[in-house]
């Protein structure tokens, strides 16, 4: 399946803190930070709701990519969601603004800058 990335979600932010934790919050389909997070009730793998819906629609049924469970995904556990909400991300457009998970989505919709990526390279 092709990564949905920017088309389906606006959550391809750059984490600025706790980068070792961020892998838990990457969608198993698009590989970006989850948008409208859902998780597998068996293995706790996380998925973006739009990615999960598209994946299920294309196959006619849901099967977890990690554990092959056919149980429907559920809302991300409250405690795990609270950790996600506390993470700080940098806007991938302007590379200037840093916000928590909830606020960066709002900023990204309004951000019109295009970053000079050459400045971000070492």
NORGICOR-V155527 format. One record per backbone hydrogen bond with DSSP energy under -0.5 kcal/mol. NH is the residue of the N-H (numbers start at 1). CO is the residue of the C=O. If there is no record, write none. Layout:
nh & co
NH & CO
NH & CO
This chain:
nh & co
7 & 4
8 & 4
9 & 5
13 & 11
14 & 90
15 & 13
16 & 88
17 & 88
21 & 18
22 & 18
24 & 21
25 & 22
26 & 23
27 & 25
27 & 32
28 & 46
31 & 27
33 & 11
34 & 25
38 & 47
39 & 74
40 & 45
44 & 40
47 & 38
49 & 35
49 & 36
52 & 48
53 & 49
54 & 50
55 & 51
56 & 52
57 & 53
58 & 54
59 & 55
60 & 56
61 & 56
64 & 69
68 & 64
74 & 39
76 & 37
81 & 77
82 & 78
83 & 79
84 & 80
85 & 81
86 & 82
86 & 83
87 & 83
87 & 84
89 & 99
90 & 14
91 & 97
95 & 91
99 & 89
101 & 87
104 & 100
105 & 101
106 & 102
107 & 103
108 & 104
109 & 105
110 & 106
110 & 107
111 & 107
115 & 93
115 & 113
117 & 115
119 & 116
120 & 117
121 & 117
